[in-house]
């Protein structure tokens, strides 16, 4: 699990009461009652986890664990046409490293430093078994955000909440200061959650775990149709477990 990187870095001065207003409408409560979280015991190895040592070639992204993310379609959003492009380190490292050295980003991702720091983080995913894929977010042809799409049910995060098979997680940072604080995070989070649900038919939930202190991030997830499911004490932070349910995607 990345150190503290499930965050939308936004400078929005959001009213704290609006950010933390988590009251649900009666119809939402009824829908949630019809789709309760499974709080039963989990197996030691999450369903679908590959056997130890069984990993694909690190030079190619494996399509099995994330249903061919390299082929996912573009999304039409209110901000423009958005696409996820899996990271190519030789092409994208200088840009992503520059973003990681922005103090507002570094406060939560903790990847500031020379390019070797970011490169090591990216290679750990690219050379893994495909359960986490680092991506550039490209809006109308311009790279402007960094994403990690990952199998939350196969991640260390699964130890801290009642997972379901194929739960899919999102980490996000918005690179340019000019793109923060104007609602873009919520728009893109909704678009990416929809891409996950559209392209991963066995995934019933998209999840995220932003730092609870990062109220602009929590607010962005709420505006994107996520709900606050729980507060988690993770090894490096107290996190807000944000969940977007397939069953509620057209309600929220």
ChimeraX commands (.cxc) that place a marker at each C-alpha (Angstrom):
marker #1 position 0.00,0.00,0.00 radius 0.5
marker #1 position 1.52,3.38,-0.93 radius 0.5
marker #1 position 2.50,5.45,2.10 radius 0.5
marker #1 position -0.27,8.04,2.22 radius 0.5
marker #1 position -1.29,8.50,-1.36 radius 0.5
marker #1 position -5.06,8.08,-1.61 radius 0.5
marker #1 position -5.48,11.81,-1.77 radius 0.5
marker #1 position -6.90,14.44,-4.09 radius 0.5
marker #1 position -4.60,17.41,-3.47 radius 0.5
marker #1 position -6.92,20.40,-3.75 radius 0.5
marker #1 position -6.52,23.89,-2.37 radius 0.5
marker #1 position -10.26,24.46,-2.17 radius 0.5
marker #1 position -11.42,26.32,0.90 radius 0.5
marker #1 position -14.41,24.08,1.44 radius 0.5
marker #1 position -16.83,24.82,4.24 radius 0.5
marker #1 position -16.07,22.16,6.85 radius 0.5
marker #1 position -19.73,21.68,7.61 radius 0.5
marker #1 position -20.43,20.90,3.94 radius 0.5
marker #1 position -17.40,18.62,3.75 radius 0.5
marker #1 position -18.38,16.58,6.75 radius 0.5
marker #1 position -22.10,16.60,6.24 radius 0.5
marker #1 position -22.57,12.87,5.81 radius 0.5
marker #1 position -26.27,12.57,6.49 radius 0.5
marker #1 position -27.99,10.32,3.99 radius 0.5
marker #1 position -31.40,10.57,2.48 radius 0.5
marker #1 position -34.00,7.98,3.49 radius 0.5
marker #1 position -33.91,6.38,0.05 radius 0.5
marker #1 position -30.12,5.99,0.29 radius 0.5
marker #1 position -30.40,4.34,3.69 radius 0.5
marker #1 position -32.96,1.96,2.29 radius 0.5
marker #1 position -30.67,1.05,-0.60 radius 0.5
marker #1 position -27.73,0.53,1.72 radius 0.5
marker #1 position -29.87,-1.71,3.92 radius 0.5
marker #1 position -30.57,-3.81,0.86 radius 0.5
marker #1 position -26.83,-4.08,0.14 radius 0.5
marker #1 position -25.13,-4.34,3.56 radius 0.5
marker #1 position -21.39,-4.68,3.88 radius 0.5
marker #1 position -20.19,-8.20,4.49 radius 0.5
marker #1 position -18.59,-8.08,7.91 radius 0.5
marker #1 position -17.88,-11.80,8.07 radius 0.5
marker #1 position -14.43,-13.33,8.43 radius 0.5
marker #1 position -12.02,-13.10,5.52 radius 0.5
marker #1 position -9.68,-15.82,4.35 radius 0.5
marker #1 position -5.98,-15.31,4.98 radius 0.5
marker #1 position -5.40,-14.95,1.22 radius 0.5
marker #1 position -8.01,-12.68,-0.39 radius 0.5
marker #1 position -10.09,-14.38,-3.12 radius 0.5
marker #1 position -8.37,-14.26,-6.48 radius 0.5
marker #1 position -4.87,-13.63,-5.13 radius 0.5
marker #1 position -2.19,-15.30,-7.27 radius 0.5
marker #1 position -0.01,-18.02,-5.71 radius 0.5
marker #1 position 3.25,-16.86,-4.16 radius 0.5
marker #1 position 5.87,-16.29,-6.82 radius 0.5
marker #1 position 3.38,-16.39,-9.69 radius 0.5
marker #1 position 3.87,-12.98,-11.26 radius 0.5
marker #1 position 3.75,-11.82,-14.87 radius 0.5
marker #1 position 6.55,-10.21,-16.84 radius 0.5
marker #1 position 7.22,-6.81,-15.25 radius 0.5
marker #1 position 7.69,-5.15,-18.65 radius 0.5
marker #1 position 4.07,-5.77,-19.62 radius 0.5
marker #1 position 0.97,-4.85,-17.67 radius 0.5
marker #1 position -1.04,-7.97,-16.91 radius 0.5
marker #1 position -4.70,-7.56,-17.89 radius 0.5
marker #1 position -6.11,-10.30,-15.67 radius 0.5
marker #1 position -6.15,-8.60,-12.26 radius 0.5
marker #1 position -7.57,-5.28,-13.51 radius 0.5
marker #1 position -9.47,-6.44,-16.60 radius 0.5
marker #1 position -7.26,-4.97,-19.29 radius 0.5
marker #1 position -6.80,-1.46,-17.95 radius 0.5
marker #1 position -4.54,-0.63,-20.91 radius 0.5
marker #1 position -7.60,-0.92,-23.17 radius 0.5
marker #1 position -10.06,1.09,-21.09 radius 0.5
marker #1 position -12.00,3.67,-23.07 radius 0.5
marker #1 position -11.90,7.43,-22.64 radius 0.5
marker #1 position -14.55,9.16,-20.51 radius 0.5
marker #1 position -16.54,12.21,-21.52 radius 0.5
marker #1 position -16.78,14.62,-18.57 radius 0.5
marker #1 position -17.98,18.16,-17.92 radius 0.5
marker #1 position -14.30,19.19,-17.94 radius 0.5
marker #1 position -13.43,17.47,-21.23 radius 0.5
marker #1 position -12.36,14.08,-22.54 radius 0.5
marker #1 position -10.44,12.13,-19.93 radius 0.5
marker #1 position -8.30,9.03,-20.35 radius 0.5
marker #1 position -6.10,6.90,-18.12 radius 0.5
marker #1 position -2.73,6.01,-19.69 radius 0.5
marker #1 position -0.53,3.48,-17.88 radius 0.5
marker #1 position 2.73,5.13,-16.88 radius 0.5
marker #1 position 5.84,4.72,-19.01 radius 0.5
marker #1 position 8.66,5.53,-16.60 radius 0.5
marker #1 position 11.12,6.67,-19.25 radius 0.5
marker #1 position 8.55,9.13,-20.62 radius 0.5
marker #1 position 6.61,10.22,-17.52 radius 0.5
marker #1 position 9.11,10.22,-14.64 radius 0.5
marker #1 position 10.21,13.90,-14.84 radius 0.5
marker #1 position 6.61,15.13,-14.78 radius 0.5
marker #1 position 5.44,12.86,-11.97 radius 0.5
marker #1 position 8.55,13.55,-9.91 radius 0.5
marker #1 position 7.95,17.31,-10.26 radius 0.5
marker #1 position 4.41,16.85,-8.99 radius 0.5
marker #1 position 5.64,14.76,-6.04 radius 0.5
marker #1 position 7.93,17.63,-5.02 radius 0.5
marker #1 position 5.07,20.11,-4.72 radius 0.5
marker #1 position 4.80,20.70,-0.95 radius 0.5
marker #1 position 1.01,20.22,-1.01 radius 0.5
marker #1 position 1.49,16.81,-2.63 radius 0.5
marker #1 position 4.56,15.79,-0.64 radius 0.5
marker #1 position 2.71,16.35,2.65 radius 0.5
marker #1 position 0.57,13.29,1.92 radius 0.5
marker #1 position 2.44,11.18,-0.64 radius 0.5
marker #1 position 5.85,11.53,1.06 radius 0.5
marker #1 position 7.74,10.97,-2.22 radius 0.5
marker #1 position 9.63,14.26,-2.44 radius 0.5
marker #1 position 13.27,14.09,-3.47 radius 0.5
marker #1 position 15.19,13.41,-6.65 radius 0.5
marker #1 position 13.71,11.40,-9.50 radius 0.5
marker #1 position 15.09,8.15,-8.11 radius 0.5
marker #1 position 12.58,8.31,-5.22 radius 0.5
marker #1 position 9.57,8.49,-7.54 radius 0.5
marker #1 position 11.13,5.98,-9.96 radius 0.5
marker #1 position 11.46,3.39,-7.20 radius 0.5
marker #1 position 7.80,3.88,-6.27 radius 0.5
marker #1 position 6.65,3.50,-9.88 radius 0.5
marker #1 position 8.84,0.48,-10.60 radius 0.5
marker #1 position 7.52,-1.33,-7.53 radius 0.5
marker #1 position 4.13,-1.31,-9.25 radius 0.5
marker #1 position 5.22,-1.77,-12.85 radius 0.5
marker #1 position 7.42,-4.74,-11.94 radius 0.5
marker #1 position 4.77,-6.30,-9.68 radius 0.5
marker #1 position 2.06,-8.80,-10.48 radius 0.5
marker #1 position -0.45,-6.35,-11.92 radius 0.5
marker #1 position -2.51,-5.72,-8.81 radius 0.5
marker #1 position -1.66,-1.99,-8.94 radius 0.5
marker #1 position -1.26,0.04,-12.13 radius 0.5
marker #1 position 0.15,3.60,-12.08 radius 0.5
marker #1 position -1.48,5.85,-14.67 radius 0.5
marker #1 position -1.34,9.37,-16.02 radius 0.5
marker #1 position -4.66,11.17,-16.19 radius 0.5
marker #1 position -4.89,12.97,-19.53 radius 0.5
marker #1 position -7.56,15.65,-19.96 radius 0.5
marker #1 position -8.16,16.85,-23.53 radius 0.5
marker #1 position -4.73,15.57,-24.48 radius 0.5
marker #1 position -2.85,17.16,-21.55 radius 0.5
marker #1 position -1.34,15.02,-18.74 radius 0.5
marker #1 position -2.60,16.67,-15.56 radius 0.5
marker #1 position -2.97,14.05,-12.83 radius 0.5
marker #1 position -1.46,10.85,-11.46 radius 0.5
marker #1 position -3.56,7.79,-10.54 radius 0.5
marker #1 position -3.05,4.37,-9.07 radius 0.5
marker #1 position -5.77,1.84,-9.80 radius 0.5
marker #1 position -5.35,-1.19,-7.58 radius 0.5
marker #1 position -7.01,-4.35,-6.35 radius 0.5
marker #1 position -7.98,-3.37,-2.82 radius 0.5
marker #1 position -8.93,-6.95,-2.01 radius 0.5
marker #1 position -5.34,-8.04,-2.77 radius 0.5
marker #1 position -3.70,-5.06,-1.06 radius 0.5
marker #1 position -2.49,-4.72,2.55 radius 0.5
marker #1 position -5.50,-2.39,2.98 radius 0.5
marker #1 position -7.66,-5.55,2.97 radius 0.5
marker #1 position -6.46,-6.30,6.51 radius 0.5
marker #1 position -8.24,-3.22,7.82 radius 0.5
marker #1 position -11.76,-3.41,6.41 radius 0.5
marker #1 position -14.25,-6.13,5.36 radius 0.5
marker #1 position -13.27,-6.61,1.74 radius 0.5
marker #1 position -15.27,-8.10,-1.07 radius 0.5
marker #1 position -13.73,-9.92,-4.03 radius 0.5
marker #1 position -12.66,-7.50,-6.78 radius 0.5
marker #1 position -12.91,-4.36,-4.62 radius 0.5
marker #1 position -10.95,-1.79,-6.64 radius 0.5
marker #1 position -9.06,1.12,-5.09 radius 0.5
marker #1 position -8.10,4.57,-6.32 radius 0.5
marker #1 position -5.22,6.87,-5.40 radius 0.5
marker #1 position -5.11,10.32,-7.02 radius 0.5
marker #1 position -3.15,13.51,-7.14 radius 0.5
marker #1 position -3.85,16.52,-9.35 radius 0.5
marker #1 position -0.58,17.92,-10.61 radius 0.5
marker #1 position -1.04,21.58,-11.50 radius 0.5
marker #1 position -1.99,24.09,-8.82 radius 0.5
marker #1 position -4.30,25.79,-11.35 radius 0.5
marker #1 position -6.33,22.57,-11.63 radius 0.5
marker #1 position -7.00,22.35,-7.89 radius 0.5
marker #1 position -9.76,23.93,-5.89 radius 0.5
marker #1 position -12.33,24.22,-8.69 radius 0.5
marker #1 position -14.21,20.94,-8.42 radius 0.5
marker #1 position -12.13,19.05,-10.95 radius 0.5
marker #1 position -11.17,16.34,-8.47 radius 0.5
marker #1 position -14.79,15.32,-7.93 radius 0.5
marker #1 position -15.51,15.28,-11.66 radius 0.5
marker #1 position -12.53,13.06,-12.43 radius 0.5
marker #1 position -13.07,10.76,-9.46 radius 0.5
marker #1 position -16.62,10.11,-10.63 radius 0.5
marker #1 position -15.38,9.46,-14.18 radius 0.5
marker #1 position -12.68,7.03,-13.06 radius 0.5
marker #1 position -15.02,5.20,-10.67 radius 0.5
marker #1 position -17.44,4.80,-13.58 radius 0.5
marker #1 position -14.62,3.49,-15.79 radius 0.5
marker #1 position -13.81,0.89,-13.15 radius 0.5
marker #1 position -17.42,-0.21,-12.84 radius 0.5
marker #1 position -17.91,-0.24,-16.62 radius 0.5
marker #1 position -14.79,-2.28,-17.36 radius 0.5
marker #1 position -14.68,-4.53,-14.29 radius 0.5
marker #1 position -18.02,-6.38,-14.24 radius 0.5
marker #1 position -17.15,-8.40,-11.13 radius 0.5
marker #1 position -16.31,-5.28,-9.10 radius 0.5
marker #1 position -19.21,-4.18,-6.91 radius 0.5
marker #1 position -17.40,-1.34,-5.11 radius 0.5
marker #1 position -14.73,1.26,-5.76 radius 0.5
marker #1 position -12.89,2.29,-2.59 radius 0.5
marker #1 position -10.36,4.86,-1.42 radius 0.5
marker #1 position -8.64,5.70,1.86 radius 0.5
marker #1 position -7.65,9.38,1.95 radius 0.5
marker #1 position -6.08,10.81,5.06 radius 0.5
marker #1 position -8.90,11.96,7.31 radius 0.5
marker #1 position -7.12,15.30,7.79 radius 0.5
marker #1 position -7.32,16.04,4.09 radius 0.5
marker #1 position -10.85,17.46,4.08 radius 0.5
marker #1 position -10.68,18.74,0.47 radius 0.5
marker #1 position -9.95,15.18,-0.63 radius 0.5
marker #1 position -12.79,13.71,1.43 radius 0.5
marker #1 position -15.08,16.40,0.02 radius 0.5
marker #1 position -14.05,15.52,-3.56 radius 0.5
marker #1 position -14.87,11.86,-2.99 radius 0.5
marker #1 position -18.26,12.76,-1.52 radius 0.5
marker #1 position -19.05,14.96,-4.53 radius 0.5
marker #1 position -18.07,12.04,-6.79 radius 0.5
marker #1 position -20.74,9.77,-5.32 radius 0.5
marker #1 position -18.63,8.02,-2.68 radius 0.5
marker #1 position -19.90,7.56,0.86 radius 0.5
marker #1 position -17.92,7.59,4.09 radius 0.5
marker #1 position -18.07,3.96,5.21 radius 0.5
marker #1 position -15.70,4.01,8.20 radius 0.5
marker #1 position -12.62,5.56,9.75 radius 0.5
marker #1 position -9.58,3.29,9.61 radius 0.5
marker #1 position -6.43,3.29,11.72 radius 0.5
marker #1 position -3.81,2.40,9.13 radius 0.5
marker #1 position -0.10,2.08,9.95 radius 0.5
marker #1 position 0.71,5.54,8.57 radius 0.5
marker #1 position -2.49,7.52,9.01 radius 0.5
marker #1 position -6.08,7.66,10.18 radius 0.5
marker #1 position -8.04,7.27,6.97 radius 0.5
marker #1 position -11.55,7.84,5.72 radius 0.5
marker #1 position -12.76,4.69,3.95 radius 0.5
marker #1 position -14.68,6.02,0.98 radius 0.5
marker #1 position -16.89,3.64,-1.00 radius 0.5
marker #1 position -18.76,4.00,-4.27 radius 0.5
marker #1 position -21.25,1.16,-4.69 radius 0.5
marker #1 position -22.26,-0.16,-8.09 radius 0.5
marker #1 position -25.83,-0.43,-6.78 radius 0.5
marker #1 position -25.88,3.28,-5.94 radius 0.5
marker #1 position -23.96,4.72,-8.89 radius 0.5
marker #1 position -27.07,6.19,-10.49 radius 0.5
marker #1 position -28.41,7.51,-7.17 radius 0.5
marker #1 position -25.37,9.41,-5.89 radius 0.5
marker link #1:1,2 radius 0.2
marker link #1:2,3 radius 0.2
marker link #1:3,4 radius 0.2
marker link #1:4,5 radius 0.2
marker link #1:5,6 radius 0.2
marker link #1:6,7 radius 0.2
marker link #1:7,8 radius 0.2
marker link #1:8,9 radius 0.2
marker link #1:9,10 radius 0.2
marker link #1:10,11 radius 0.2
marker link #1:11,12 radius 0.2
marker link #1:12,13 radius 0.2
marker link #1:13,14 radius 0.2
marker link #1:14,15 radius 0.2
marker link #1:15,16 radius 0.2
marker link #1:16,17 radius 0.2
marker link #1:17,18 radius 0.2
marker link #1:18,19 radius 0.2
marker link #1:19,20 radius 0.2
marker link #1:20,21 radius 0.2
marker link #1:21,22 radius 0.2
marker link #1:22,23 radius 0.2
marker link #1:23,24 radius 0.2
marker link #1:24,25 radius 0.2
marker link #1:25,26 radius 0.2
marker link #1:26,27 radius 0.2
marker link #1:27,28 radius 0.2
marker link #1:28,29 radius 0.2
marker link #1:29,30 radius 0.2
marker link #1:30,31 radius 0.2
marker link #1:31,32 radius 0.2
marker link #1:32,33 radius 0.2
marker link #1:33,34 radius 0.2
marker link #1:34,35 radius 0.2
marker link #1:35,36 radius 0.2
marker link #1:36,37 radius 0.2
marker link #1:37,38 radius 0.2
marker link #1:38,39 radius 0.2
marker link #1:39,40 radius 0.2
marker link #1:40,41 radius 0.2
marker link #1:41,42 radius 0.2
marker link #1:42,43 radius 0.2
marker link #1:43,44 radius 0.2
marker link #1:44,45 radius 0.2
marker link #1:45,46 radius 0.2
marker link #1:46,47 radius 0.2
marker link #1:47,48 radius 0.2
marker link #1:48,49 radius 0.2
marker link #1:49,50 radius 0.2
marker link #1:50,51 radius 0.2
marker link #1:51,52 radius 0.2
marker link #1:52,53 radius 0.2
marker link #1:53,54 radius 0.2
marker link #1:54,55 radius 0.2
marker link #1:55,56 radius 0.2
marker link #1:56,57 radius 0.2
marker link #1:57,58 radius 0.2
marker link #1:58,59 radius 0.2
marker link #1:59,60 radius 0.2
marker link #1:60,61 radius 0.2
marker link #1:61,62 radius 0.2
marker link #1:62,63 radius 0.2
marker link #1:63,64 radius 0.2
marker link #1:64,65 radius 0.2
marker link #1:65,66 radius 0.2
marker link #1:66,67 radius 0.2
marker link #1:67,68 radius 0.2
marker link #1:68,69 radius 0.2
marker link #1:69,70 radius 0.2
marker link #1:70,71 radius 0.2
marker link #1:71,72 radius 0.2
marker link #1:72,73 radius 0.2
marker link #1:73,74 radius 0.2
marker link #1:74,75 radius 0.2
marker link #1:75,76 radius 0.2
marker link #1:76,77 radius 0.2
marker link #1:77,78 radius 0.2
marker link #1:78,79 radius 0.2
marker link #1:79,80 radius 0.2
marker link #1:80,81 radius 0.2
marker link #1:81,82 radius 0.2
marker link #1:82,83 radius 0.2
marker link #1:83,84 radius 0.2
marker link #1:84,85 radius 0.2
marker link #1:85,86 radius 0.2
marker link #1:86,87 radius 0.2
marker link #1:87,88 radius 0.2
marker link #1:88,89 radius 0.2
marker link #1:89,90 radius 0.2
marker link #1:90,91 radius 0.2
marker link #1:91,92 radius 0.2
marker link #1:92,93 radius 0.2
marker link #1:93,94 radius 0.2
marker link #1:94,95 radius 0.2
marker link #1:95,96 radius 0.2
marker link #1:96,97 radius 0.2
marker link #1:97,98 radius 0.2
marker link #1:98,99 radius 0.2
marker link #1:99,100 radius 0.2
marker link #1:100,101 radius 0.2
marker link #1:101,102 radius 0.2
marker link #1:102,103 radius 0.2
marker link #1:103,104 radius 0.2
marker link #1:104,105 radius 0.2
marker link #1:105,106 radius 0.2
marker link #1:106,107 radius 0.2
marker link #1:107,108 radius 0.2
marker link #1:108,109 radius 0.2
marker link #1:109,110 radius 0.2
marker link #1:110,111 radius 0.2
marker link #1:111,112 radius 0.2
marker link #1:112,113 radius 0.2
marker link #1:113,114 radius 0.2
marker link #1:114,115 radius 0.2
marker link #1:115,116 radius 0.2
marker link #1:116,117 radius 0.2
marker link #1:117,118 radius 0.2
marker link #1:118,119 radius 0.2
marker link #1:119,120 radius 0.2
marker link #1:120,121 radius 0.2
marker link #1:121,122 radius 0.2
marker link #1:122,123 radius 0.2
marker link #1:123,124 radius 0.2
marker link #1:124,125 radius 0.2
marker link #1:125,126 radius 0.2
marker link #1:126,127 radius 0.2
marker link #1:127,128 radius 0.2
marker link #1:128,129 radius 0.2
marker link #1:129,130 radius 0.2
marker link #1:130,131 radius 0.2
marker link #1:131,132 radius 0.2
marker link #1:132,133 radius 0.2
marker link #1:133,134 radius 0.2
marker link #1:134,135 radius 0.2
marker link #1:135,136 radius 0.2
marker link #1:136,137 radius 0.2
marker link #1:137,138 radius 0.2
marker link #1:138,139 radius 0.2
marker link #1:139,140 radius 0.2
marker link #1:140,141 radius 0.2
marker link #1:141,142 radius 0.2
marker link #1:142,143 radius 0.2
marker link #1:143,144 radius 0.2
marker link #1:144,145 radius 0.2
marker link #1:145,146 radius 0.2
marker link #1:146,147 radius 0.2
marker link #1:147,148 radius 0.2
marker link #1:148,149 radius 0.2
marker link #1:149,150 radius 0.2
marker link #1:150,151 radius 0.2
marker link #1:151,152 radius 0.2
marker link #1:152,153 radius 0.2
marker link #1:153,154 radius 0.2
marker link #1:154,155 radius 0.2
marker link #1:155,156 radius 0.2
marker link #1:156,157 radius 0.2
marker link #1:157,158 radius 0.2
marker link #1:158,159 radius 0.2
marker link #1:159,160 radius 0.2
marker link #1:160,161 radius 0.2
marker link #1:161,162 radius 0.2
marker link #1:162,163 radius 0.2
marker link #1:163,164 radius 0.2
marker link #1:164,165 radius 0.2
marker link #1:165,166 radius 0.2
marker link #1:166,167 radius 0.2
marker link #1:167,168 radius 0.2
marker link #1:168,169 radius 0.2
marker link #1:169,170 radius 0.2
marker link #1:170,171 radius 0.2
marker link #1:171,172 radius 0.2
marker link #1:172,173 radius 0.2
marker link #1:173,174 radius 0.2
marker link #1:174,175 radius 0.2
marker link #1:175,176 radius 0.2
marker link #1:176,177 radius 0.2
marker link #1:177,178 radius 0.2
marker link #1:178,179 radius 0.2
marker link #1:179,180 radius 0.2
marker link #1:180,181 radius 0.2
marker link #1:181,182 radius 0.2
marker link #1:182,183 radius 0.2
marker link #1:183,184 radius 0.2
marker link #1:184,185 radius 0.2
marker link #1:185,186 radius 0.2
marker link #1:186,187 radius 0.2
marker link #1:187,188 radius 0.2
marker link #1:188,189 radius 0.2
marker link #1:189,190 radius 0.2
marker link #1:190,191 radius 0.2
marker link #1:191,192 radius 0.2
marker link #1:192,193 radius 0.2
marker link #1:193,194 radius 0.2
marker link #1:194,195 radius 0.2
marker link #1:195,196 radius 0.2
marker link #1:196,197 radius 0.2
marker link #1:197,198 radius 0.2
marker link #1:198,199 radius 0.2
marker link #1:199,200 radius 0.2
marker link #1:200,201 radius 0.2
marker link #1:201,202 radius 0.2
marker link #1:202,203 radius 0.2
marker link #1:203,204 radius 0.2
marker link #1:204,205 radius 0.2
marker link #1:205,206 radius 0.2
marker link #1:206,207 radius 0.2
marker link #1:207,208 radius 0.2
marker link #1:208,209 radius 0.2
marker link #1:209,210 radius 0.2
marker link #1:210,211 radius 0.2
marker link #1:211,212 radius 0.2
marker link #1:212,213 radius 0.2
marker link #1:213,214 radius 0.2
marker link #1:214,215 radius 0.2
marker link #1:215,216 radius 0.2
marker link #1:216,217 radius 0.2
marker link #1:217,218 radius 0.2
marker link #1:218,219 radius 0.2
marker link #1:219,220 radius 0.2
marker link #1:220,221 radius 0.2
marker link #1:221,222 radius 0.2
marker link #1:222,223 radius 0.2
marker link #1:223,224 radius 0.2
marker link #1:224,225 radius 0.2
marker link #1:225,226 radius 0.2
marker link #1:226,227 radius 0.2
marker link #1:227,228 radius 0.2
marker link #1:228,229 radius 0.2
marker link #1:229,230 radius 0.2
marker link #1:230,231 radius 0.2
marker link #1:231,232 radius 0.2
marker link #1:232,233 radius 0.2
marker link #1:233,234 radius 0.2
marker link #1:234,235 radius 0.2
marker link #1:235,236 radius 0.2
marker link #1:236,237 radius 0.2
marker link #1:237,238 radius 0.2
marker link #1:238,239 radius 0.2
marker link #1:239,240 radius 0.2
marker link #1:240,241 radius 0.2
marker link #1:241,242 radius 0.2
marker link #1:242,243 radius 0.2
marker link #1:243,244 radius 0.2
marker link #1:244,245 radius 0.2
marker link #1:245,246 radius 0.2
marker link #1:246,247 radius 0.2
marker link #1:247,248 radius 0.2
marker link #1:248,249 radius 0.2
marker link #1:249,250 radius 0.2
marker link #1:250,251 radius 0.2
marker link #1:251,252 radius 0.2
view
